[in-house]
Amino acid sequence: MNSLYKRNQELLDLIGRIQQYISRTNSKALGDVKKNEALIKKDIRKYIEDHRVLIDGYTSIELLNRIFSEMGEYGILTAYLENENKELEEININSYDSVVLHYKNGDVVRAPETFLSAESAKNIMIRLLFQQSEKTLSAATPKVTGFLKNNIRITATCPPLADEECGVQASIRFVNPSKLRRDDLIRKETLTDEMFDFINLCVSSGLSAVVAGSTSSGKTTFLDGLLGDVEKRKRIITIEEEVRELNLVTRDENGIIDNNVVHWKTHGSINSRELLNTALTCDPDIIVPQEMKGEEAYTAQEAARTGHAVLTTTHANSCRAAYTRMLTLCMLDSTLEDKVLYRLVCEAFTIAIFCKRLDDYSRKVMEITECIVDEHGDANFRTLYDYEIDSSEKISDTKTIIKGHFVKRNNMSKSLQQWLITNGVPTRTLERFIDESLGEEGKAI
């Protein structure tokens, strides 16, 4: 029997005895442990002192707090969910005795403590989801996806989907906990200042763009940072599914809202497509359907082709794949031929941005492309910027060091330059983004 397992068993036995003790002395307090925290902790302390309880690895105060956390909070998750220094990025629970922590600096660390048992882990997850997300995890609903307070996304499973001996499995992700903005993204080498400012210029001028990438690639963080740098006078309407990840409202030193943002989320029968149609009637400068994953994609491309700037994300493995992905989504709500529909999607979203989390857990904008539809209706893709990996060195099983640099591959097309000028961008502003050594047109890739 290993020492951690033995200690967990001692804690389980102790918690059982303390619960019996409190049920005799203050039974009503157990009805709402968190509300009666002071009283419960007083009883726990008295029991520990009266029975001279000692458990290896814990001081008296640490033991008290651990017991209370198991009874009324979220066990070992309590402190991690607070994430006070904003350095924790993800918590992956593989089973009750396997909890892995992912940090922003790339470190992947196994939590030194575990849940006390499979049953304890499941009960804590049920409590967490019910209290913070109003979701029920049970054998009848063994898979739950939701949001916790402080903008934390969670997906959890329990038996019969998960093995009985695991108790519970979950992925808990902190969504942009540090509220990264332009300078933060540049400092962290997510992209260069020229790349950020180019995308900002395009979107602010009314051009539509799609941000592609897999789960945890940094799409939402990048989107939030980009929109946070848009002029405050621009009216932004965001549309999200059930829960809100983006938080763009800003206030001045007097606490008064100083930008022009509306946040919407779906509810009941009101879906993303309906909210998109509503947004078109509300004088938006930029419409942000936060993620394309259904038939709302067709409405979004229609909006983008009729003079509205649409900025969205989708799950795809490259800039070019983003257009194929959006095509398949548009087909859910259209009977147009594939070729025609693909051309419409390409016309709608001129700029694509591909985000990726590398093996060192850094996030990069790997590529920015321009999509050019010619007079024959054919789409040509031009890589404007990309990230080139120079070396990758695996230091340990959990640590990799990657070195690389950003490269400007091509200038934007003459047609895009003219479009920006027509929409009010001074020629002098465009000069910053033109590298004469690449030629006027660059080369299509």
N, C-alpha and C positions, 0 to 999 in steps of 0.2 A: 504494500500500500504506500503510494507516494505521499510526501508531506502535505502537498496542496490539497489532495483528495481528503486526507485525514483532517486537515483544518476545516475544510468545507463541511465535512460531516459533523464536526464539533459545533460549528456555527449553526447548522440546521437544527441540531438537537437543542442548542441553547435558545434559539428563536422559538422553537416549539414550547419550551418550558416557560419562557417569558410571556408568550401569548396566553398560555393557560393562567399564569400569575395575574396578568392584567385583566383577563376575563373575570377573575374573582374579585379584583379590587376596583376596577374602573371599566366595567364591561361596555358601557355606552361609548367610551372613548374610542374603542376599536371600530365603531361604526364609521368613523371618519378620521383615520389616523393622521392625515396631513393637517386637518383643521385643528386637531387636538395635539399638535406636535409637542408643545411644552409639557403637557401633562404626561404624554406617553414617554417622552425622554426622561422625565423625572422618575417614572416607575422603572424604566430600564436601568437607570443609574442605581436606583435603590436595590434592585435585584442583583446587579453585578457586585455592589459593595457588600450586601448582606451575605451573599454566597461566595464571596471572594473569588469570583470567576477570573480566570486567566486563560487566554488563548495565544499561543505562540505567534509573534509577528504583529500584535496589536497592543497599543497602549490603551488605557481605560477609556479615554475620550474617542480614540479611533474605533474601538470596539462598540461603544455606544452609537456612534454615527453609522457604522456599518449595519448594525442591527436595525436601527430606525429606517435606514435606506431600504433594507430588504422588506420591511413591514409596510412602509408608507410611500416610498419613492421608487426608484428604478434600479436598485442594486448597484452593481459596478458601473452601470451606464450613467448614473446621476451626474457625476463630475465631468464625464466626457461630453455629455449633452450641453453642459454649461459652456464649454469651449472658451474659457475666459480670455486666453491669449490669441484666439482666432487662428491657431496654427494647425488644428486638427481638420482634416478634409473629409475623411470617410471612416466609418466603422463597419466592418464586415463581420457578421456573426455566422460562423460556419456550423457551430453547434454550441451547446451550453458551455463546453469546456474549450472552445477555440474561438477567441475574439481577436481580430486583427485590426490594427489602427494604421491609417494612412495619413501622413502629414504632408503639408504643403511643400516642405523642402525635399520631398522624395523619399523620406524614411518610411519603411514599412515595418511595423513593430508588433509583436505578439503581446497582447495585454498581460501584465504580470499576474492578474487575478482573473478568475472565471466566475460565471454564475455558480451558485451552490449546487444545483442539480438540474436535470432536464425539466422537471416539473416547475422548479423555481423560475427558470428562464422563461418558460411559457407563460406563467402567471404574471411575471413582470412585463412581458411584452403585451399581454392582454390589457394590463393596467395602463401602460404607456399609450397605446393606441386609443383606448377608450377615453382617457382623460384629455389627451392633447389633439386627437384627430377625430374623435367621435366615431371611430370605426371599431367593428367587432371582429376579433380573430378567434376562430373556434373550429371544431371539426367540420361544422357545416359550411363555414367560410374560411378555409385554411390558407387563403392568399389575400393579403390586404396591401394596398398602395395608398399612401396619404402624405400629409404634411404635419409636422410637429411645430411647436412654437419656434421662434427665431429662424424661420425659413429653412427648416430641415426636412429633406425629402426622405421617406422611408418606404421600403418594400419588405414585407415580412411573410413568412410561411411557417406553418406548423403541421403536425400529423393530421391527416394521412398523406399530405404532399411531402412533408419532411419525415425522416426516419424517427421513430419513437425515441430512440436513444439520444437523438440530437436535441429534442425538446422544442427548439425554435431555430430558424435561420432568418437572417435579415441583412439588408444593406441600408445603411443610414448615411445620407450624404448632406453635408453642409453647403448650401447654395450661396456662393459669393459672400462668405461671412465677413470679409474685409472691405466690401464695397469698392472694388478696384475701379479706378478711373484712368484716364489717358496716361498720366505720368506713371502710375503704378504698373500698368501693362507694359509700358516701354522699359521701365526700370527692371522689371522681371524678365525682360527679353522675350515677351510673348510675340511682339512684332516691333518694327522700327517706327520712329515718329513719322517718317514719310508715308509708310503704309497706313498707319492709323489716320493721318490727316487726309490721305487720298480717299479712303472709304467714307470718312466723315463729310468731305466735300461732296462726294457723289450723292450720299443719302440726303444731306441738308439741301441739296439743289433739286431734289425730287426724283432721283433715280432709285429704282428698286433693287434690292440685293438679297441673297440667301446665304446663310451661314450653315455650312455642312460639317458633320463630324459624328463620331460615335458617342455613346453614353460616357460621361465624365471627360469629354474632350475639352470642355471649357466654353462651349457654345453660349450658354446662358450668361456666364460671367463676362464674356467678351461683348455680347449683345447689351448687357446692362451697362458696361463701361462705355461703349460707343454712344448709346442713347443719352448717357449722363453728360456727354460733352456737346450735345446738340444745343444750339441757341435756345435760351429760355423762352423766347417768344413763339417758337414753333409748337404747334399743337400736336401732341403725341397721344394716340389712343392705343393702349395695349389690350390684347385679348388672350386669356389663358384658360386652360382646362381646370375647372373646379377650384383650384388653389392658385395663389399668386406667388410667383418667384421674383418677378421684376419689382423694383421699388425705386421709382424715378422721381417722386415728389421731393422737392427741396424747399427749404425755408431760409429766410434771411435771419439776421441777428436778432430780430424782434419776434421770431417765430411765425412770420407771415409767409405763406406759400408764394414763391417768386418765379415759378415756372408754369408751364401750360400743359398739364398731363392729366389724362383720364385713364384709370385702371379698371378693366372689366374682367370678369371671369364667368364661365358658363355655369348655369344652374338649372337643374331639372330638365325640362324640354327645350330650354333656350340654349342652342348649341353654338359652336364657333362660327359656322356659316351665317347664322342669323345675326350674330353680333357683328360680323364683317359687313353685312348689308346695312345694318344700323349705323355703323361707323361712317359709311360713305355719305350719310346725310348730316353728319355732325361737323363739317368743315375741318377735317383733319389735314395736317401737313404730312404726318407720317403715321401709317397704320402698322401695328406690330402684332400679327398673329404669332404668338411666341413659339409655337412649334407646329409644323405641317405634318399631320399624320392621318388625314381623312379627306372627305369630300370637300372640305372648306378650301382646299388647294385650288380648285377650279375658280371659286369666287375670288380668291386672292389674286390669281393671275389676271382675271378680268379687271379687277381694280387697278392692278399695276399697269395694265395696257391702256387705261383710260385717264391717265394723268395723276394718279395718286402714288405717292412713294410708299412702298410696302417693304418692310424689313422683317425677315422671318428666319427660322431655323428648321433644319430637317436632318434626319439620320441618313447619312450617306458617307461613303469612303473616299470621296474626292470631289473636287469642284464639278467635274464633268458628270460624275454619278449623281450629283444633286439634281440635275435636270431630268435624268431618267427616273429618279425617285419621284419627283414632282409630277412627271407624266403619268406614272402609275396611279398616283393619288387623284389626279384630275380625271382619270378615266372612270373613277367611281361615280362621277356626277356629270359625265358627258358622253354623247354618242358620236362625237367627231372622230374622224379617222386618226390613227396614231400619228401619222406624219404631220397632219395639220395641227393637232393638239401639241405636238412637240415643238413646232415652230412658234406657236403662241406662247408657250412657256419660256422659250429662249428669248422672244421679243420682250416678255414681261420683266424678266430678271437679267439685267445686263451684267451685273457683277455677282460673282460667287466667291465666297471665302471658305477655305477648308481649315478647320481646327483639329489638332490631334494632341493627345497626351502621350509623350514619349516614354521609353522604358525608365528614364530617370525621374519620371513623374512631373517633369516640366511640361507646360502647355505652350504650344506654338501655333501661330498662323502659318501653316505649311505652304499655302498657295493662295494667291488672289488671281482670278481670271476675269477677262472680259469676254462676253459672248456676242459675236457679231453675226447677224442674220443678213445674208446677201440678197441681191435682187431675185435670185431663184428660190429663195426660202430656205436655203441651206445654212446650218449653224456652223460657225467657225470659232474655235476657242483660242484665245491668246493668253498665255501666262504672263502676267505683269510682274509679279513678285513671287519668290518661293524661298523655302528654307532648305539649305543644303547641309547634310550631316557630314562632318569631317572625320569624326572618330567616335567609337562607342566602346567603353571599357567596363566590364563587369567586375566590380570590386568584391562583392559578396553575393549571397543568394538574394539579398534584399536591397542591394545598392548598385546602381549603374551610373557611370559618368559619361555624358554625351556632350560633345563639342561640335559646334556648327556655326553657320553664318547665313544671313539673309542676302539674297541676290535679286537685283532688278533685272529681269529678263527682257522686257519689251516696254516700249511706251504705249500709252493708251492710243486707240485708233484716232484718226483724223475726225471720223464721224462722232466719236464720243467727245472729243475736244470741242467740236462745233456745237454739239448738243448742250454742253456745259456753258459755253459762251452765250448761246441763245437763252439759257435759263438764268442769266445774270452773273456768271462768274467772270471776273476780269481776266483778260489775257495774261496780265502780269502774274496773277495767282497761279495760272496753269503752268507757267514757265518752270516753277519749282519741280513739277512732276514730269518734265520732259528732259531726257538725257539725249543730247544731240548725237552722241557716239553710237547710239542704238539705231539711228536713222529715224526718219519721220514716221514710218509705219511699223517698224519693227518686223517681226516675223510671226506668223501664225504657228501655233504648236498643237 
